[in-house]
C-alpha cells in the first residue's frame, strides 16, 4: 500500500494563507474596486450593420480603439451586424458611425438601432449577477446535502466560496475588466471545484467504511492521498487547454481564460486543503464504529 501523506500538517498553513489572500482582496475591493466592464456601466448600446466588407468583431473594435472610442463589440444575428457597447454619452452614435464609415465606407455602414443604458439598469445587472452566484451556491449546497452529511456539504460550499473570492481578489489586483465573461468564469470554476471536492468527499466516506484507523484525520489523509494523482492530472490537463486560449486569443476570451487559470489552481488546492481542513476540524472527535466488519477493513500503513 502506498505511503499516506499527512495532509493535516499543512491545514493550518493553508487556512492562514488563504485568509491572508482573501483579506488582501477585500482591501483591494475597498481601495481599488473592480475594473467594471462596459456591461456594468451606463452608456450607449448601438447595433450597426457593415455590408460588402469582410470584417469581424475584433477588427471593428480595433477601428474604434484607433479613434479613442472604448467599446465592446460582439457579432449578433446576421453575419454583418455588430452590437457595440460604450460608456460614452449620446454623442457616441455619431462618433462610431464616422469612425466605421472612414474605415469601411459610408455607404456600407448603417446604424440599425441605438439605445441608452441607464445607471439603474447597470446596477440591476450587478445585483442580478450577485443573485445568480448566490443561487448557484445554494443549489450546490442542497445537492451536496442530499449526497452527504451536513458537514461534508458545508465543506464543499466553503471550498467553492473560497475559489470565487480568490478569483475576485485576482481580478481586483490585476485590474482585468470585470465583465459578464468574468461571471461565466466564476460559475465555471464553481462547477469544476465542486466536482473535484465531491470526488474527495466521496472517497472519504468510502474509506470511513473500509479503512481501519484510529482517527478521522487518518481516514482523511488516506482519502486525500488516494485522490491526489487524479486531482493533479485533471487540473494539469485542463490547464493545457485553457493556456491555449490565454496564448492565442484576445479581448474578453483571453481575460476569461486567465481567470480560469487562477480558478483551476485554486479549485484543486481548496478541494484538498480548505474542504479538508474544515471537515477535519468538525470531525476531530469522530471514532470508528465498534461494529465495523473486520473482513472488509483495510489496515492503514503507519
C-alpha positions as CSV (number, residue, x, y, z in Angstrom):
1,X,0.0,0.0,0.0
2,X,1.3,3.5,-0.9
3,X,2.6,5.7,1.9
4,X,-0.1,8.0,3.3
5,X,0.8,11.7,3.1
6,X,0.0,13.6,6.3
7,X,-2.0,16.4,4.7
8,X,-3.4,17.6,8.1
9,X,0.1,19.0,8.9
10,X,-0.5,21.6,6.1
11,X,-4.0,22.5,7.0
12,X,-3.1,25.4,9.4
13,X,-0.7,27.0,6.9
14,X,-3.2,26.6,4.1
15,X,-6.0,28.2,6.0
16,X,-3.9,31.2,7.1
17,X,-2.5,31.7,3.6
18,X,-6.0,31.6,2.1
19,X,-7.3,34.0,4.8
20,X,-4.4,36.5,4.1
21,X,-5.1,36.4,0.3
22,X,-8.8,36.9,0.8
23,X,-8.2,39.8,3.2
24,X,-5.9,41.4,0.7
25,X,-8.7,41.0,-1.8
26,X,-11.2,42.8,0.5
27,X,-8.6,45.6,0.9
28,X,-8.2,45.8,-2.9
29,X,-12.0,46.0,-3.3
30,X,-12.3,48.8,-0.8
31,X,-9.4,50.8,-2.1
32,X,-9.2,50.0,-5.9
33,X,-12.5,48.3,-6.6
34,X,-13.1,46.2,-9.7
35,X,-12.4,47.4,-13.2
36,X,-16.1,47.1,-14.2
37,X,-16.6,46.4,-17.9
38,X,-18.9,48.3,-20.1
39,X,-21.8,45.9,-19.5
40,X,-21.9,47.2,-15.9
41,X,-21.7,50.9,-16.7
42,X,-24.3,53.4,-18.0
43,X,-23.7,54.3,-21.7
44,X,-24.9,53.5,-25.2
45,X,-25.8,50.2,-26.8
46,X,-25.6,50.6,-30.6
47,X,-26.2,48.0,-33.3
48,X,-24.6,48.6,-36.7
49,X,-24.6,46.6,-40.0
50,X,-21.4,46.6,-42.1
51,X,-22.1,45.2,-45.6
52,X,-20.0,44.5,-48.6
53,X,-16.8,44.4,-46.5
54,X,-15.2,41.3,-44.9
55,X,-14.6,42.0,-41.2
56,X,-15.2,40.7,-37.7
57,X,-15.8,41.9,-34.2
58,X,-12.1,42.3,-33.3
59,X,-11.4,44.4,-36.4
60,X,-14.4,46.6,-35.6
61,X,-13.1,47.1,-32.0
62,X,-9.6,47.9,-33.3
63,X,-11.1,50.6,-35.7
64,X,-12.9,52.2,-32.8
65,X,-9.9,52.0,-30.5
66,X,-7.8,53.9,-33.0
67,X,-10.3,56.7,-32.7
68,X,-10.1,56.6,-28.9
69,X,-13.5,55.1,-28.6
70,X,-13.6,52.5,-25.8
71,X,-16.2,49.9,-26.7
72,X,-17.0,46.2,-26.5
73,X,-18.0,44.7,-29.9
74,X,-20.0,41.5,-30.4
75,X,-21.3,39.9,-33.6
76,X,-25.1,39.5,-33.4
77,X,-27.8,38.0,-35.6
78,X,-26.7,38.3,-39.2
79,X,-23.1,37.9,-40.0
80,X,-22.9,41.7,-40.9
81,X,-24.4,43.0,-37.7
82,X,-22.5,44.1,-34.6
83,X,-23.5,45.2,-31.1
84,X,-21.3,48.0,-29.8
85,X,-21.5,48.9,-26.1
86,X,-19.7,52.1,-25.0
87,X,-19.7,54.1,-21.8
88,X,-20.0,57.4,-23.6
89,X,-23.0,59.7,-23.9
90,X,-25.4,60.2,-26.8
91,X,-22.7,61.6,-29.0
92,X,-21.2,58.1,-29.2
93,X,-23.5,57.2,-32.1
94,X,-22.2,59.8,-34.4
95,X,-18.6,59.2,-33.4
96,X,-18.9,55.4,-34.0
97,X,-20.7,56.0,-37.3
98,X,-17.9,58.4,-38.5
99,X,-15.1,56.0,-37.4
100,X,-16.7,53.0,-39.1
101,X,-17.6,55.0,-42.2
102,X,-14.0,56.1,-42.6
103,X,-12.7,52.5,-42.3
104,X,-15.4,50.6,-44.3
105,X,-17.0,53.3,-46.5
106,X,-20.1,55.4,-45.5
107,X,-22.4,53.5,-47.9
108,X,-21.5,50.2,-46.2
109,X,-22.3,51.3,-42.6
110,X,-25.8,51.5,-41.2
111,X,-26.8,52.2,-37.6
112,X,-29.7,49.8,-37.1
113,X,-30.6,50.8,-33.6
114,X,-29.3,52.9,-30.7
115,X,-30.3,52.6,-27.0
116,X,-29.2,54.5,-23.9
117,X,-28.3,52.3,-20.9
118,X,-29.2,53.9,-17.6
119,X,-27.2,53.7,-14.4
120,X,-30.2,52.0,-12.8
121,X,-30.1,49.2,-15.5
122,X,-26.3,48.7,-14.9
123,X,-26.9,48.5,-11.1
124,X,-29.6,45.9,-11.6
125,X,-27.3,43.8,-13.8
126,X,-24.7,43.8,-11.0
127,X,-27.4,42.8,-8.5
128,X,-28.7,40.1,-10.7
129,X,-25.2,38.7,-11.2
130,X,-24.7,38.5,-7.4
131,X,-28.1,36.8,-7.0
132,X,-27.1,34.3,-9.7
133,X,-23.9,33.3,-8.0
134,X,-25.7,33.1,-4.6
135,X,-28.4,31.0,-6.1
136,X,-25.8,28.7,-7.6
137,X,-24.1,28.3,-4.2
138,X,-27.5,27.5,-2.5
139,X,-28.4,24.8,-5.1
140,X,-24.9,23.2,-4.8
141,X,-25.3,23.1,-1.0
142,X,-28.7,21.4,-1.4
143,X,-27.2,18.9,-3.8
144,X,-24.3,18.0,-1.6
145,X,-26.6,17.9,1.4
146,X,-28.6,15.2,-0.3
147,X,-25.5,13.2,-1.1
148,X,-23.5,13.7,2.1
149,X,-24.0,14.8,5.8
150,X,-24.2,18.5,6.6
151,X,-20.6,18.9,7.5
152,X,-19.4,17.5,4.2
153,X,-21.9,19.6,2.3
154,X,-20.8,22.7,4.1
155,X,-17.1,21.9,3.5
156,X,-17.9,21.8,-0.3
157,X,-19.7,25.1,-0.2
158,X,-16.8,26.7,1.8
159,X,-14.3,25.5,-0.8
160,X,-16.2,27.0,-3.8
161,X,-16.8,30.3,-1.9
162,X,-13.1,30.3,-1.3
163,X,-12.4,29.9,-5.0
164,X,-14.9,32.6,-6.0
165,X,-13.2,35.0,-3.5
166,X,-9.7,34.1,-4.8
167,X,-10.8,34.9,-8.4
168,X,-12.4,38.2,-7.3
169,X,-9.2,39.0,-5.4
170,X,-7.1,38.3,-8.5
171,X,-9.4,40.4,-10.8
172,X,-9.3,43.3,-8.3
173,X,-5.5,43.3,-8.0
174,X,-4.8,42.6,-11.7
175,X,-7.1,45.3,-13.0
176,X,-8.6,42.9,-15.6
177,X,-12.0,44.1,-16.7
178,X,-14.9,42.5,-14.8
179,X,-17.4,41.6,-17.5
180,X,-20.2,39.1,-18.0
181,X,-17.5,36.7,-19.1
182,X,-15.9,37.1,-15.6
183,X,-19.2,35.9,-14.1
184,X,-19.1,33.0,-16.5
185,X,-15.6,32.2,-15.4
186,X,-16.6,32.2,-11.7
187,X,-19.5,29.9,-12.4
188,X,-17.3,27.6,-14.5
189,X,-14.8,27.3,-11.6
190,X,-17.6,26.8,-9.1
191,X,-18.7,23.8,-11.2
192,X,-15.1,22.5,-11.6
193,X,-14.3,22.9,-7.9
194,X,-17.5,21.2,-6.6
195,X,-16.7,18.2,-8.9
196,X,-13.2,17.9,-7.5
197,X,-14.4,18.3,-3.9
198,X,-17.2,15.8,-4.3
199,X,-14.7,13.2,-5.6
200,X,-12.6,13.7,-2.5
201,X,-15.6,13.7,-0.1
202,X,-16.9,10.5,-1.7
203,X,-13.6,8.8,-1.2
204,X,-13.5,9.9,2.4
205,X,-17.0,8.5,3.0
206,X,-16.0,5.3,1.3
207,X,-12.8,5.0,3.3
208,X,-14.7,5.5,6.6
209,X,-16.3,2.1,5.9
210,X,-13.4,0.1,4.8
211,X,-10.2,1.6,6.3
212,X,-9.1,0.7,9.8
213,X,-7.9,3.9,11.5
214,X,-7.6,5.4,15.0
215,X,-9.0,8.8,14.0
216,X,-10.9,10.7,11.3
217,X,-7.6,12.5,10.4
218,X,-6.1,9.2,9.4
219,X,-9.1,8.4,7.2
220,X,-8.9,11.9,5.6
221,X,-5.2,11.7,4.9
222,X,-5.7,8.3,3.3
223,X,-8.5,9.6,1.1
224,X,-6.5,12.7,0.0
225,X,-3.5,10.6,-0.8
226,X,-5.7,8.2,-2.9
227,X,-7.2,11.1,-4.9
228,X,-4.0,13.2,-5.2
229,X,-2.8,12.0,-8.5
230,X,-6.3,12.3,-10.0
231,X,-6.7,15.9,-8.8
232,X,-3.3,17.0,-10.1
233,X,-3.6,15.2,-13.5
234,X,-7.2,16.5,-14.1
235,X,-6.1,20.1,-13.2
236,X,-2.9,20.0,-15.4
237,X,-4.7,18.6,-18.5
238,X,-7.4,21.2,-18.1
239,X,-4.8,23.9,-17.8
240,X,-3.2,22.9,-21.1
241,X,-6.5,23.6,-22.9
242,X,-7.1,26.9,-21.1
243,X,-3.5,28.1,-21.7
244,X,-4.1,27.7,-25.4
245,X,-6.9,30.3,-25.0
246,X,-4.6,32.5,-23.0
247,X,-1.9,32.4,-25.7
248,X,-3.9,32.5,-28.9
249,X,-7.0,34.7,-28.1
250,X,-7.6,38.3,-27.2
251,X,-10.1,40.5,-25.5
252,X,-12.8,39.0,-23.3
253,X,-12.0,35.4,-24.2
254,X,-8.4,35.9,-23.1
255,X,-9.5,37.5,-19.8
256,X,-11.9,34.6,-19.3
257,X,-9.1,32.1,-19.8
258,X,-6.7,34.0,-17.5
259,X,-9.4,34.0,-14.7
260,X,-9.9,30.2,-15.4
261,X,-6.2,29.5,-14.8
262,X,-6.4,31.1,-11.4
263,X,-9.6,29.4,-10.6
264,X,-8.4,25.9,-11.7
265,X,-5.4,26.2,-9.4
266,X,-7.5,27.5,-6.6
267,X,-10.1,24.8,-7.1
268,X,-7.5,22.0,-6.9
269,X,-6.0,23.5,-3.8
270,X,-9.3,24.2,-2.0
271,X,-10.8,20.8,-2.6
272,X,-7.9,19.2,-0.7
273,X,-6.8,21.8,1.9
274,X,-9.8,24.1,2.6
275,X,-12.6,21.5,2.5
276,X,-10.2,19.0,4.1
277,X,-9.3,21.4,6.9
278,X,-13.0,22.1,7.7
279,X,-14.2,18.6,7.9
280,X,-11.1,17.6,9.9
281,X,-11.9,20.3,12.4
282,X,-15.6,19.3,12.6
283,X,-14.9,15.6,12.9
284,X,-11.9,15.7,15.2
285,X,-13.7,13.6,17.8
286,X,-15.0,11.1,15.4
287,X,-14.3,7.4,16.3
288,X,-14.7,4.4,14.0
289,X,-17.7,2.3,14.7
290,X,-17.0,-0.6,17.1
291,X,-19.2,-2.9,14.9
292,X,-17.2,-2.3,11.8
293,X,-16.9,-5.7,9.9
294,X,-13.3,-6.7,10.2
295,X,-13.4,-8.7,7.0
296,X,-13.9,-5.6,5.0
297,X,-11.3,-3.5,6.7
298,X,-8.0,-2.5,5.2
299,X,-5.3,-1.5,7.7
300,X,-3.5,1.8,7.0
301,X,0.2,1.9,6.6
302,X,1.8,3.7,9.6
